[in-house]
Amino acid sequence: MANNTVIRILAENNLKITPQRTAVLEVVLSLDTHPTVEEIAQYLRLNYPHVPIGTVYKILEKFVELGIIEKVKTDDGLMRYDAVTENHHHLYSPDSKRIEDYYDDELHNILDNYLKKKKIPNFEVKDFRLQIIGTFKEKK
C-alpha cells in the first residue's frame, strides 16, 4: 500500500501520523517475511528503541482494522502480519516457518466460480484466502 494511501486512511479515521505508527509501518513494509509481532518488536528495538511492545500490538491491531495490513495465521498458530492487502494466497512450510505470497489468477477464478455456484447453507462468502502447506525446495 502506498504511503499516501496510508496517510489518507489515518486522516479519514482521525488518527495522527506519529513516529511510532510510522516506525511500525516501515518495519512491516521492509520485512517481506510476514513477520510476527515479536519479530517486528525485535527489529524496532534495534532501530526505534522508543516504541514499547504494547504500543506495537495496538498499532498493528489498528492497522489491521483499517485494512492497511492483514493478519495471517499459520498452521502452527502463529499470527503474522502482511503488508500486501491485494488478493493473494500463501505458501507455508511448517518445517522452516517460511511463508510467501502466492499469486495465481487461474486458481483464484476457479475457487471464485465454484463458490458462486455451490452455495454454502446459511453462509455468505465475502472473501477467501488459501494457505497452501508444504515444503520449500532449495533453488538450484
The first five atom37 places (N, CA, C, CB, O) and aatype in JSON, in Angstrom:
{
  "aatype": [12, 0, 2, 2, 16, 19, 9, 1, 9, 10, 0, 6, 2, 2, 10, 11, 9, 16, 14, 5, 1, 16, 0, 19, 10, 6, 19, 19, 10, 15, 10, 3, 16, 8, 14, 16, 19, 6, 6, 9, 0, 5, 18, 10, 1, 10, 2, 18, 14, 8, 19, 14, 9, 7, 16, 19, 18, 11, 9, 10, 6, 11, 13, 19, 6, 10, 7, 9, 9, 6, 11, 19, 11, 16, 3, 3, 7, 10, 12, 1, 18, 3, 0, 19, 16, 6, 2, 8, 8, 8, 10, 18, 15, 14, 3, 15, 11, 1, 9, 6, 3, 18, 18, 3, 3, 6, 10, 8, 2, 9, 10, 3, 2, 18, 10, 11, 11, 11, 11, 9, 14, 2, 13, 6, 19, 11, 3, 13, 1, 10, 5, 9, 9, 7, 16, 13, 11, 6, 11, 11],
  "atom_mask": [
    [1, 1, 1, 1, 1],
    [1, 1, 1, 1, 1],
    [1, 1, 1, 1, 1],
    [1, 1, 1, 1, 1],
    [1, 1, 1, 1, 1],
    [1, 1, 1, 1, 1],
    [1, 1, 1, 1, 1],
    [1, 1, 1, 1, 1],
    [1, 1, 1, 1, 1],
    [1, 1, 1, 1, 1],
    [1, 1, 1, 1, 1],
    [1, 1, 1, 1, 1],
    [1, 1, 1, 1, 1],
    [1, 1, 1, 1, 1],
    [1, 1, 1, 1, 1],
    [1, 1, 1, 1, 1],
    [1, 1, 1, 1, 1],
    [1, 1, 1, 1, 1],
    [1, 1, 1, 1, 1],
    [1, 1, 1, 1, 1],
    [1, 1, 1, 1, 1],
    [1, 1, 1, 1, 1],
    [1, 1, 1, 1, 1],
    [1, 1, 1, 1, 1],
    [1, 1, 1, 1, 1],
    [1, 1, 1, 1, 1],
    [1, 1, 1, 1, 1],
    [1, 1, 1, 1, 1],
    [1, 1, 1, 1, 1],
    [1, 1, 1, 1, 1],
    [1, 1, 1, 1, 1],
    [1, 1, 1, 1, 1],
    [1, 1, 1, 1, 1],
    [1, 1, 1, 1, 1],
    [1, 1, 1, 1, 1],
    [1, 1, 1, 1, 1],
    [1, 1, 1, 1, 1],
    [1, 1, 1, 1, 1],
    [1, 1, 1, 1, 1],
    [1, 1, 1, 1, 1],
    [1, 1, 1, 1, 1],
    [1, 1, 1, 1, 1],
    [1, 1, 1, 1, 1],
    [1, 1, 1, 1, 1],
    [1, 1, 1, 1, 1],
    [1, 1, 1, 1, 1],
    [1, 1, 1, 1, 1],
    [1, 1, 1, 1, 1],
    [1, 1, 1, 1, 1],
    [1, 1, 1, 1, 1],
    [1, 1, 1, 1, 1],
    [1, 1, 1, 1, 1],
    [1, 1, 1, 1, 1],
    [1, 1, 1, 0, 1],
    [1, 1, 1, 1, 1],
    [1, 1, 1, 1, 1],
    [1, 1, 1, 1, 1],
    [1, 1, 1, 1, 1],
    [1, 1, 1, 1, 1],
    [1, 1, 1, 1, 1],
    [1, 1, 1, 1, 1],
    [1, 1, 1, 1, 1],
    [1, 1, 1, 1, 1],
    [1, 1, 1, 1, 1],
    [1, 1, 1, 1, 1],
    [1, 1, 1, 1, 1],
    [1, 1, 1, 0, 1],
    [1, 1, 1, 1, 1],
    [1, 1, 1, 1, 1],
    [1, 1, 1, 1, 1],
    [1, 1, 1, 1, 1],
    [1, 1, 1, 1, 1],
    [1, 1, 1, 1, 1],
    [1, 1, 1, 1, 1],
    [1, 1, 1, 1, 1],
    [1, 1, 1, 1, 1],
    [1, 1, 1, 0, 1],
    [1, 1, 1, 1, 1],
    [1, 1, 1, 1, 1],
    [1, 1, 1, 1, 1],
    [1, 1, 1, 1, 1],
    [1, 1, 1, 1, 1],
    [1, 1, 1, 1, 1],
    [1, 1, 1, 1, 1],
    [1, 1, 1, 1, 1],
    [1, 1, 1, 1, 1],
    [1, 1, 1, 1, 1],
    [1, 1, 1, 1, 1],
    [1, 1, 1, 1, 1],
    [1, 1, 1, 1, 1],
    [1, 1, 1, 1, 1],
    [1, 1, 1, 1, 1],
    [1, 1, 1, 1, 1],
    [1, 1, 1, 1, 1],
    [1, 1, 1, 1, 1],
    [1, 1, 1, 1, 1],
    [1, 1, 1, 1, 1],
    [1, 1, 1, 1, 1],
    [1, 1, 1, 1, 1],
    [1, 1, 1, 1, 1],
    [1, 1, 1, 1, 1],
    [1, 1, 1, 1, 1],
    [1, 1, 1, 1, 1],
    [1, 1, 1, 1, 1],
    [1, 1, 1, 1, 1],
    [1, 1, 1, 1, 1],
    [1, 1, 1, 1, 1],
    [1, 1, 1, 1, 1],
    [1, 1, 1, 1, 1],
    [1, 1, 1, 1, 1],
    [1, 1, 1, 1, 1],
    [1, 1, 1, 1, 1],
    [1, 1, 1, 1, 1],
    [1, 1, 1, 1, 1],
    [1, 1, 1, 1, 1],
    [1, 1, 1, 1, 1],
    [1, 1, 1, 1, 1],
    [1, 1, 1, 1, 1],
    [1, 1, 1, 1, 1],
    [1, 1, 1, 1, 1],
    [1, 1, 1, 1, 1],
    [1, 1, 1, 1, 1],
    [1, 1, 1, 1, 1],
    [1, 1, 1, 1, 1],
    [1, 1, 1, 1, 1],
    [1, 1, 1, 1, 1],
    [1, 1, 1, 1, 1],
    [1, 1, 1, 1, 1],
    [1, 1, 1, 1, 1],
    [1, 1, 1, 1, 1],
    [1, 1, 1, 1, 1],
    [1, 1, 1, 1, 1],
    [1, 1, 1, 1, 1],
    [1, 1, 1, 0, 1],
    [1, 1, 1, 1, 1],
    [1, 1, 1, 1, 1],
    [1, 1, 1, 1, 1],
    [1, 1, 1, 1, 1],
    [1, 1, 1, 1, 1],
    [1, 1, 1, 1, 1]
  ],
  "atom_positions": [
    [[0.86, -1.17, 0.0], [0.0, 0.0, 0.0], [0.9, 1.23, 0.0], [-0.97, 0.0, 1.23], [1.88, 1.29, 0.74]],
    [[0.57, 2.2, -0.81], [1.37, 3.41, -0.93], [1.26, 4.27, 0.32], [0.94, 4.21, -2.16], [0.23, 4.27, 1.0]],
    [[2.34, 5.0, 0.62], [2.36, 5.84, 1.82], [1.24, 6.87, 1.81], [3.7, 6.55, 1.93], [0.62, 7.12, 2.85]],
    [[0.96, 7.47, 0.64], [-0.11, 8.48, 0.6], [-1.48, 7.86, 0.89], [-0.13, 9.18, -0.76], [-2.36, 8.54, 1.42]],
    [[-1.66, 6.59, 0.55], [-2.91, 5.89, 0.87], [-3.02, 5.68, 2.37], [-2.99, 4.54, 0.13], [-4.09, 5.88, 2.95]],
    [[-1.92, 5.28, 3.0], [-1.91, 5.09, 4.46], [-2.19, 6.41, 5.16], [-0.55, 4.51, 4.93], [-2.98, 6.45, 6.11]],
    [[-1.56, 7.47, 4.71], [-1.78, 8.8, 5.3], [-3.25, 9.19, 5.19], [-0.88, 9.86, 4.61], [-3.84, 9.7, 6.14]],
    [[-3.85, 8.94, 4.02], [-5.26, 9.27, 3.81], [-6.16, 8.45, 4.74], [-5.66, 9.02, 2.35], [-7.09, 9.0, 5.34]],
    [[-5.88, 7.16, 4.87], [-6.69, 6.29, 5.74], [-6.6, 6.75, 7.19], [-6.23, 4.82, 5.62], [-7.61, 6.82, 7.89]],
    [[-5.38, 7.07, 7.64], [-5.22, 7.54, 9.02], [-5.98, 8.86, 9.22], [-3.72, 7.74, 9.36], [-6.67, 9.02, 10.23]],
    [[-5.85, 9.77, 8.28], [-6.53, 11.07, 8.4], [-8.05, 10.9, 8.41], [-6.12, 11.99, 7.24], [-8.74, 11.56, 9.18]],
    [[-8.57, 10.02, 7.55], [-10.02, 9.78, 7.5], [-10.55, 9.21, 8.81], [-10.35, 8.82, 6.35], [-11.73, 9.33, 9.11]],
    [[-9.67, 8.58, 9.58], [-10.08, 7.98, 10.85], [-9.6, 8.8, 12.05], [-9.54, 6.57, 10.95], [-9.53, 8.3, 13.17]],
    [[-9.26, 10.06, 11.78], [-8.83, 11.0, 12.83], [-7.65, 10.48, 13.64], [-9.98, 11.3, 13.76], [-7.59, 10.65, 14.85]],
    [[-6.71, 9.83, 12.95], [-5.51, 9.32, 13.61], [-4.29, 10.09, 13.1], [-5.34, 7.79, 13.35], [-4.14, 10.31, 11.9]],
    [[-3.44, 10.48, 14.03], [-2.24, 11.22, 13.67], [-1.17, 10.28, 13.12], [-1.69, 12.0, 14.89], [-1.16, 9.08, 13.41]],
    [[-0.3, 10.85, 12.32], [0.84, 10.1, 11.8], [1.97, 10.29, 12.81], [1.26, 10.58, 10.34], [2.76, 11.23, 12.71]],
    [[2.02, 9.39, 13.79], [3.0, 9.5, 14.86], [4.3, 8.79, 14.47], [2.44, 8.91, 16.17], [4.29, 7.95, 13.57]],
    [[5.4, 9.12, 15.13], [6.66, 8.41, 14.86], [6.53, 6.91, 15.11], [7.79, 8.99, 15.72], [7.14, 6.11, 14.4]],
    [[5.74, 6.52, 16.12], [5.56, 5.1, 16.42], [4.82, 4.38, 15.29], [4.8, 4.92, 17.74], [5.23, 3.31, 14.87]],
    [[3.74, 4.98, 14.81], [2.99, 4.37, 13.7], [3.85, 4.28, 12.45], [1.7, 5.18, 13.4], [3.84, 3.27, 11.74]],
    [[4.6, 5.34, 12.19], [5.49, 5.35, 11.03], [6.54, 4.25, 11.15], [6.17, 6.72, 10.87], [6.82, 3.55, 10.18]],
    [[7.13, 4.1, 12.33], [8.17, 3.09, 12.55], [7.62, 1.68, 12.35], [8.76, 3.22, 13.95], [8.24, 0.86, 11.68]],
    [[6.45, 1.4, 12.93], [5.85, 0.06, 12.79], [5.53, -0.22, 11.33], [4.57, -0.05, 13.66], [5.8, -1.32, 10.84]],
    [[4.96, 0.75, 10.64], [4.63, 0.56, 9.23], [5.89, 0.31, 8.4], [3.88, 1.78, 8.68], [5.9, -0.57, 7.54]],
    [[6.95, 1.07, 8.66], [8.21, 0.87, 7.94], [8.74, -0.55, 8.13], [9.26, 1.88, 8.42], [9.21, -1.16, 7.17]],
    [[8.65, -1.06, 9.34], [9.15, -2.41, 9.62], [8.33, -3.44, 8.86], [9.12, -2.7, 11.13], [8.89, -4.32, 8.21]],
    [[7.0, -3.35, 8.94], [6.15, -4.33, 8.27], [6.37, -4.28, 6.76], [4.66, -4.08, 8.6], [6.39, -5.32, 6.1]],
    [[6.54, -3.09, 6.21], [6.78, -2.96, 4.77], [8.15, -3.47, 4.36], [6.63, -1.51, 4.35], [8.31, -4.02, 3.27]],
    [[9.14, -3.3, 5.23], [10.51, -3.7, 4.87], [10.76, -5.19, 5.06], [11.5, -2.91, 5.68], [11.62, -5.75, 4.39]],
    [[10.04, -5.83, 5.97], [10.21, -7.26, 6.2], [9.18, -8.01, 5.36], [10.07, -7.62, 7.72], [8.0, -8.04, 5.7]],
    [[9.63, -8.62, 4.28], [8.69, -9.32, 3.4], [8.49, -10.78, 3.83], [9.18, -9.27, 1.96], [8.09, -11.62, 3.03]],
    [[8.78, -11.05, 5.09], [8.71, -12.42, 5.63], [7.41, -12.7, 6.36], [9.86, -12.67, 6.56], [7.27, -13.75, 6.99]],
    [[6.45, -11.78, 6.3], [5.22, -11.9, 7.08], [5.6, -12.02, 8.56], [4.37, -13.13, 6.61], [5.38, -13.07, 9.18]],
    [[6.18, -10.96, 9.12], [6.73, -11.05, 10.47], [5.68, -11.23, 11.56], [7.53, -9.81, 10.76], [4.53, -10.82, 11.42]],
    [[6.11, -11.86, 12.65], [5.3, -11.96, 13.86], [5.47, -10.65, 14.63], [5.7, -13.2, 14.74], [6.36, -9.86, 14.32]],
    [[4.63, -10.43, 15.63], [4.77, -9.22, 16.44], [6.11, -9.21, 17.15], [3.61, -9.12, 17.46], [6.71, -8.15, 17.35]],
    [[6.59, -10.39, 17.55], [7.89, -10.48, 18.22], [9.02, -10.07, 17.28], [8.13, -11.9, 18.74], [9.95, -9.38, 17.69]],
    [[8.94, -10.5, 16.02], [9.97, -10.11, 15.04], [9.92, -8.62, 14.76], [9.78, -10.9, 13.73], [10.96, -7.98, 14.6]],
    [[8.72, -8.07, 14.69], [8.58, -6.63, 14.48], [9.17, -5.87, 15.66], [7.09, -6.25, 14.28], [9.91, -4.9, 15.48]],
    [[8.85, -6.31, 16.87], [9.35, -5.64, 18.08], [10.87, -5.74, 18.17], [8.71, -6.25, 19.34], [11.54, -4.79, 18.57]],
    [[11.41, -6.9, 17.8], [12.87, -7.09, 17.84], [13.56, -6.11, 16.87], [13.24, -8.55, 17.48], [14.56, -5.49, 17.23]],
    [[13.03, -5.98, 15.69], [13.58, -5.05, 14.71], [13.45, -3.61, 15.22], [12.86, -5.21, 13.36], [14.37, -2.81, 15.07]],
    [[12.31, -3.3, 15.81], [12.11, -1.95, 16.34], [13.09, -1.62, 17.45], [10.68, -1.8, 16.85], [13.59, -0.5, 17.54]],
    [[13.38, -2.61, 18.31], [14.33, -2.37, 19.41], [15.7, -1.96, 18.88], [14.47, -3.64, 20.28], [16.38, -1.15, 19.5]],
    [[16.09, -2.5, 17.75], [17.38, -2.17, 17.16], [17.38, -0.78, 16.53], [17.77, -3.2, 16.12], [18.37, -0.06, 16.62]],
    [[16.28, -0.41, 15.92], [16.23, 0.82, 15.14], [15.38, 1.94, 15.74], [15.73, 0.52, 13.79], [15.62, 3.12, 15.48]],
    [[14.4, 1.57, 16.54], [13.49, 2.54, 17.17], [13.23, 2.1, 18.61], [12.14, 2.66, 16.36], [12.13, 1.65, 18.92]],
    [[14.2, 2.22, 19.49], [14.05, 1.67, 20.85], [12.99, 2.36, 21.71], [15.36, 1.74, 21.56], [12.68, 1.9, 22.81]],
    [[12.44, 3.46, 21.22], [11.45, 4.22, 21.99], [10.03, 3.67, 21.87], [11.46, 5.66, 21.54], [9.11, 4.22, 22.48]],
    [[9.81, 2.6, 21.1], [8.46, 2.08, 20.88], [8.22, 0.86, 21.77], [8.25, 1.72, 19.39], [8.8, -0.2, 21.52]],
    [[7.37, 0.97, 22.82], [7.09, -0.17, 23.7], [6.28, -1.26, 22.99], [6.33, 0.3, 24.95], [5.53, -0.97, 22.06]],
    [[6.42, -2.5, 23.44], [5.76, -3.65, 22.82], [4.23, -3.5, 22.84], [6.16, -4.94, 23.52], [3.56, -3.89, 21.88]],
    [[3.69, -2.96, 23.91], [2.24, -2.76, 23.99], [1.75, -1.82, 22.89], [0.0, 0.0, 0.0], [0.67, -2.02, 22.33]],
    [[2.53, -0.8, 22.61], [2.19, 0.14, 21.54], [2.24, -0.56, 20.18], [3.15, 1.34, 21.55], [1.41, -0.29, 19.31]],
    [[3.22, -1.45, 20.01], [3.34, -2.2, 18.75], [2.07, -3.02, 18.52], [4.59, -3.13, 18.77], [1.5, -3.0, 17.43]],
    [[1.62, -3.74, 19.55], [0.38, -4.53, 19.44], [-0.81, -3.65, 19.05], [0.08, -5.25, 20.78], [-1.58, -4.0, 18.16]],
    [[-0.96, -2.51, 19.73], [-2.09, -1.61, 19.46], [-2.05, -1.06, 18.04], [-2.11, -0.46, 20.46], [-3.07, -0.98, 17.36]],
    [[-0.86, -0.67, 17.6], [-0.71, -0.12, 16.25], [-1.04, -1.19, 15.2], [0.71, 0.42, 16.03], [-1.76, -0.92, 14.24]],
    [[-0.52, -2.4, 15.39], [-0.79, -3.48, 14.44], [-2.29, -3.78, 14.36], [-0.03, -4.75, 14.83], [-2.83, -3.94, 13.27]],
    [[-2.95, -3.84, 15.5], [-4.39, -4.11, 15.51], [-5.17, -3.0, 14.81], [-4.9, -4.27, 16.95], [-6.12, -3.27, 14.07]],
    [[-4.76, -1.76, 15.03], [-5.44, -0.63, 14.37], [-5.2, -0.68, 12.87], [-4.94, 0.72, 14.95], [-6.12, -0.44, 12.09]],
    [[-3.97, -0.99, 12.45], [-3.67, -1.11, 11.02], [-4.49, -2.22, 10.37], [-2.17, -1.37, 10.8], [-4.96, -2.07, 9.24]],
    [[-4.67, -3.34, 11.07], [-5.5, -4.44, 10.55], [-6.95, -3.97, 10.44], [-5.4, -5.7, 11.48], [-7.6, -4.18, 9.41]],
    [[-7.45, -3.33, 11.48], [-8.83, -2.83, 11.5], [-9.1, -1.88, 10.33], [-9.12, -2.13, 12.83], [-10.19, -1.88, 9.76]],
    [[-8.1, -1.07, 9.98], [-8.26, -0.08, 8.92], [-7.94, -0.65, 7.53], [-7.36, 1.11, 9.19], [-8.1, 0.05, 6.53]],
    [[-7.49, -1.9, 7.47], [-7.18, -2.51, 6.18], [-5.83, -2.13, 5.6], [0.0, 0.0, 0.0], [-5.57, -2.34, 4.42]],
    [[-4.96, -1.57, 6.44], [-3.63, -1.17, 5.99], [-2.73, -2.4, 5.85], [-3.0, -0.15, 6.97], [-1.92, -2.49, 4.93]],
    [[-2.88, -3.33, 6.78], [-2.17, -4.61, 6.74], [-3.18, -5.71, 7.04], [-0.96, -4.63, 7.75], [-4.31, -5.44, 7.42]],
    [[-2.74, -6.95, 6.88], [-3.62, -8.08, 7.17], [-2.93, -9.05, 8.12], [-4.03, -8.81, 5.88], [-1.7, -9.14, 8.16]],
    [[-3.74, -9.76, 8.89], [-3.23, -10.83, 9.74], [-3.21, -12.12, 8.93], [-4.1, -11.0, 11.02], [-4.1, -12.37, 8.12]],
    [[-2.19, -12.92, 9.16], [-2.11, -14.24, 8.55], [-1.78, -15.22, 9.67], [-1.02, -14.3, 7.4], [-0.72, -15.14, 10.28]],
    [[-2.71, -16.13, 9.93], [-2.48, -17.13, 10.97], [-1.93, -18.38, 10.31], [-3.78, -17.44, 11.77], [-2.55, -18.93, 9.39]],
    [[-0.79, -18.84, 10.77], [-0.17, -20.02, 10.18], [-0.7, -21.28, 10.84], [1.36, -19.96, 10.32], [-1.38, -21.23, 11.87]],
    [[-0.39, -22.4, 10.22], [-0.88, -23.7, 10.67], [-0.47, -24.01, 12.11], [-0.38, -24.78, 9.74], [-1.15, -24.77, 12.81]],
    [[0.65, -23.44, 12.54], [1.13, -23.7, 13.9], [0.59, -22.68, 14.91], [2.64, -23.69, 13.93], [1.02, -22.66, 16.06]],
    [[-0.34, -21.84, 14.47], [-0.99, -20.91, 15.38], [-0.33, -19.55, 15.5], [0.0, 0.0, 0.0], [-0.84, -18.68, 16.21]],
    [[0.8, -19.35, 14.83], [1.47, -18.05, 14.9], [0.68, -17.01, 14.11], [2.91, -18.15, 14.36], [0.18, -17.29, 13.02]],
    [[0.58, -15.81, 14.67], [-0.07, -14.71, 13.97], [1.03, -13.88, 13.31], [-0.94, -13.84, 14.94], [1.96, -13.42, 13.97]],
    [[0.9, -13.7, 12.01], [1.87, -12.92, 11.26], [1.15, -11.75, 10.59], [2.6, -13.81, 10.19], [-0.08, -11.72, 10.53]],
    [[1.93, -10.8, 10.11], [1.35, -9.6, 9.51], [1.86, -9.45, 8.08], [1.69, -8.35, 10.34], [3.03, -9.67, 7.78]],
    [[0.95, -9.06, 7.2], [1.22, -8.98, 5.77], [0.87, -7.58, 5.28], [0.43, -10.06, 4.99], [-0.25, -7.11, 5.47]],
    [[1.84, -6.92, 4.65], [1.61, -5.58, 4.13], [0.92, -5.61, 2.77], [2.92, -4.82, 4.02], [0.46, -4.57, 2.28]],
    [[0.85, -6.78, 2.16], [0.19, -6.91, 0.86], [-1.3, -7.18, 1.11], [0.84, -8.06, -0.01], [-1.67, -8.24, 1.61]],
    [[-2.13, -6.22, 0.75], [-3.56, -6.37, 1.02], [-4.36, -6.76, -0.22], [-4.11, -5.09, 1.6], [-5.55, -7.04, -0.13]],
    [[-3.7, -6.76, -1.38], [-4.41, -7.21, -2.58], [-4.62, -8.71, -2.52], [-3.63, -6.82, -3.87], [-3.96, -9.41, -1.75]],
    [[-5.55, -9.2, -3.32], [-5.95, -10.6, -3.25], [-4.79, -11.52, -3.62], [-7.14, -10.85, -4.16], [-4.25, -11.44, -4.72]],
    [[-4.43, -12.4, -2.7], [-3.38, -13.39, -2.93], [-3.51, -14.5, -1.89], [-1.98, -12.73, -2.86], [-4.3, -14.4, -0.96]],
    [[-2.74, -15.53, -2.08], [-2.75, -16.67, -1.17], [-1.36, -16.81, -0.57], [-3.18, -17.98, -1.91], [-0.47, -16.0, -0.85]],
    [[-1.17, -17.83, 0.26], [0.13, -18.02, 0.9], [0.63, -19.45, 0.77], [0.04, -17.65, 2.37], [-0.14, -20.41, 0.81]],
    [[1.94, -19.56, 0.62], [2.63, -20.84, 0.68], [3.29, -20.87, 2.05], [3.68, -21.02, -0.5], [3.97, -19.91, 2.44]],
    [[3.11, -21.96, 2.79], [3.65, -22.03, 4.15], [4.31, -23.37, 4.4], [2.54, -21.78, 5.18], [3.74, -24.42, 4.11]],
    [[5.52, -23.31, 4.94], [6.25, -24.52, 5.32], [6.34, -24.58, 6.84], [7.66, -24.55, 4.68], [7.04, -23.76, 7.44]],
    [[5.66, -25.53, 7.48], [5.74, -25.65, 8.94], [7.16, -25.98, 9.42], [4.78, -26.72, 9.42], [7.54, -25.61, 10.53]],
    [[7.94, -26.67, 8.59], [9.3, -27.04, 8.99], [10.19, -25.82, 9.16], [9.91, -27.99, 7.97], [10.91, -25.69, 10.16]],
    [[10.14, -24.93, 8.19], [11.02, -23.75, 8.22], [10.32, -22.51, 8.75], [11.55, -23.48, 6.83], [10.97, -21.49, 8.99]],
    [[9.01, -22.57, 8.94], [8.17, -21.43, 9.35], [8.16, -20.33, 8.29], [8.69, -20.86, 10.69], [7.76, -19.2, 8.57]],
    [[8.59, -20.67, 7.1], [8.64, -19.7, 6.0], [7.26, -19.57, 5.37], [9.69, -20.14, 4.93], [6.54, -20.55, 5.18]],
    [[6.91, -18.33, 5.04], [5.63, -18.05, 4.39], [5.89, -17.06, 3.25], [4.58, -17.47, 5.41], [6.63, -16.09, 3.41]],
    [[5.28, -17.33, 2.12], [5.45, -16.46, 0.96], [4.1, -16.18, 0.32], [6.42, -17.1, -0.07], [3.17, -16.99, 0.38]],
    [[4.01, -15.01, -0.3], [2.81, -14.67, -1.06], [2.77, -15.53, -2.32], [2.78, -13.16, -1.43], [3.8, -15.84, -2.91]],
    [[1.56, -15.91, -2.72], [1.37, -16.73, -3.91], [0.23, -16.15, -4.73], [1.09, -18.22, -3.53], [-0.9, -16.03, -4.25]],
    [[0.55, -15.8, -5.96], [-0.45, -15.21, -6.87], [-0.74, -16.2, -7.99], [0.05, -13.85, -7.45], [0.18, -16.67, -8.66]],
    [[-2.0, -16.52, -8.19], [-2.4, -17.41, -9.27], [-3.84, -17.05, -9.64], [-2.27, -18.92, -8.86], [-4.79, -17.5, -8.99]],
    [[-3.99, -16.25, -10.68], [-5.32, -15.81, -11.1], [-6.21, -16.97, -11.5], [-5.21, -14.83, -12.25], [-7.42, -16.96, -11.22]],
    [[-5.63, -17.98, -12.14], [-6.43, -19.13, -12.57], [-7.02, -19.86, -11.36], [-5.57, -20.1, -13.41], [-8.21, -20.18, -11.34]],
    [[-6.2, -20.11, -10.36], [-6.68, -20.76, -9.14], [-7.75, -19.91, -8.47], [-5.51, -21.01, -8.16], [-8.78, -20.43, -8.04]],
    [[-7.51, -18.62, -8.38], [-8.47, -17.73, -7.74], [-9.82, -17.77, -8.48], [-7.93, -16.29, -7.7], [-10.88, -17.83, -7.86]],
    [[-9.77, -17.73, -9.81], [-11.01, -17.76, -10.6], [-11.75, -19.08, -10.46], [-10.69, -17.51, -12.07], [-12.98, -19.09, -10.39]],
    [[-11.02, -20.19, -10.41], [-11.65, -21.5, -10.21], [-12.41, -21.52, -8.88], [-10.59, -22.63, -10.24], [-13.57, -21.93, -8.83]],
    [[-11.75, -21.08, -7.82], [-12.38, -21.06, -6.5], [-13.55, -20.09, -6.45], [-11.36, -20.7, -5.41], [-14.6, -20.38, -5.88]],
    [[-13.37, -18.93, -7.05], [-14.42, -17.92, -7.07], [-15.67, -18.45, -7.78], [-13.93, -16.63, -7.74], [-16.78, -18.32, -7.28]],
    [[-15.48, -19.05, -8.94], [-16.61, -19.61, -9.7], [-17.27, -20.76, -8.93], [-16.14, -20.12, -11.07], [-18.49, -20.86, -8.9]],
    [[-16.47, -21.6, -8.32], [-17.0, -22.72, -7.53], [-17.88, -22.2, -6.4], [-15.86, -23.59, -6.97], [-18.99, -22.69, -6.19]],
    [[-17.38, -21.21, -5.67], [-18.13, -20.69, -4.53], [-19.38, -19.92, -4.95], [-17.24, -19.78, -3.7], [-20.34, -19.83, -4.18]],
    [[-19.39, -19.38, -6.15], [-20.59, -18.71, -6.66], [-21.67, -19.72, -7.03], [-20.25, -17.83, -7.88], [-22.86, -19.49, -6.82]],
    [[-21.24, -20.86, -7.59], [-22.19, -21.91, -8.0], [-22.66, -22.74, -6.82], [-21.55, -22.81, -9.04], [-23.85, -23.03, -6.7]],
    [[-21.76, -23.12, -5.97], [-22.05, -24.02, -4.86], [-22.26, -23.17, -3.61], [-20.87, -25.06, -4.64], [-21.31, -22.77, -2.94]],
    [[-23.47, -22.89, -3.32], [-23.8, -22.07, -2.15], [-23.6, -22.87, -0.87], [-25.25, -21.54, -2.24], [-23.95, -24.05, -0.8]],
    [[-23.04, -22.22, 0.12], [-22.87, -22.84, 1.42], [-24.09, -22.45, 2.26], [-21.51, -22.39, 2.12], [-24.36, -21.26, 2.42]],
    [[-24.82, -23.43, 2.79], [-26.04, -23.11, 3.54], [-25.76, -22.18, 4.73], [-26.69, -24.4, 4.05], [-24.82, -22.39, 5.5]],
    [[-26.59, -21.17, 4.86], [-26.54, -20.23, 5.98], [-25.2, -19.51, 6.1], [-26.82, -20.96, 7.27], [-24.76, -19.18, 7.21]],
    [[-24.55, -19.27, 4.96], [-23.24, -18.62, 4.99], [-23.05, -17.82, 3.71], [-22.1, -19.65, 5.16], [-23.27, -18.32, 2.61]],
    [[-22.62, -16.56, 3.86], [-22.33, -15.71, 2.71], [-20.82, -15.53, 2.61], [-23.05, -14.33, 2.83], [-20.2, -14.98, 3.51]],
    [[-20.24, -16.0, 1.51], [-18.8, -15.86, 1.29], [-18.51, -14.43, 0.86], [-18.28, -16.89, 0.22], [-19.08, -13.94, -0.12]],
    [[-17.62, -13.77, 1.58], [-17.22, -12.41, 1.23], [-15.83, -12.4, 0.59], [-17.23, -11.52, 2.47], [-15.54, -11.56, -0.27]],
    [[-14.99, -13.32, 1.01], [-13.62, -13.38, 0.51], [-13.06, -14.75, 0.87], [-12.73, -12.23, 1.1], [-13.65, -15.47, 1.68]],
    [[-11.96, -15.1, 0.28], [-11.3, -16.35, 0.66], [-9.8, -16.2, 0.43], [-11.86, -17.55, -0.15], [-9.36, -15.5, -0.47]],
    [[-9.05, -16.87, 1.27], [-7.59, -16.9, 1.18], [-7.15, -18.32, 1.44], [-6.92, -15.9, 2.21], [-7.62, -18.97, 2.38]],
    [[-6.28, -18.81, 0.62], [-5.74, -20.15, 0.81], [-4.39, -20.08, 1.49], [-5.63, -20.9, -0.52], [-3.61, -19.15, 1.26]],
    [[-4.12, -21.05, 2.31], [-2.78, -21.26, 2.83], [-2.38, -22.66, 2.38], [-2.72, -21.1, 4.42], [-2.89, -23.66, 2.88]],
    [[-1.47, -22.71, 1.42], [-1.03, -23.96, 0.85], [0.18, -24.41, 1.65], [-0.69, -23.82, -0.67], [1.21, -23.73, 1.69]],
    [[0.06, -25.57, 2.3], [1.09, -26.05, 3.22], [1.96, -27.08, 2.52], [0.46, -26.64, 4.5], [1.46, -27.99, 1.87]],
    [[3.26, -26.92, 2.66], [4.2, -27.84, 2.03], [5.61, -27.55, 2.48], [0.0, 0.0, 0.0], [5.84, -27.01, 3.56]],
    [[6.55, -27.91, 1.64], [7.97, -27.72, 1.94], [8.62, -26.99, 0.78], [8.68, -29.07, 2.23], [8.46, -27.4, -0.37]],
    [[9.34, -25.93, 1.07], [10.07, -25.22, 0.02], [11.31, -26.04, -0.34], [10.47, -23.78, 0.48], [12.02, -26.54, 0.53]],
    [[11.56, -26.16, -1.63], [12.75, -26.84, -2.11], [13.82, -25.8, -2.38], [12.46, -27.69, -3.39], [13.52, -24.69, -2.81]],
    [[15.05, -26.17, -2.14], [16.17, -25.26, -2.4], [16.26, -25.0, -3.9], [17.5, -25.84, -1.87], [16.11, -25.91, -4.71]],
    [[16.51, -23.74, -4.25], [16.67, -23.39, -5.66], [18.03, -23.87, -6.14], [16.52, -21.85, -5.87], [19.03, -23.77, -5.44]],
    [[18.04, -24.39, -7.36], [19.3, -24.9, -7.92], [20.02, -23.84, -8.7], [19.05, -26.1, -8.81], [21.09, -24.1, -9.24]]
  ]
}
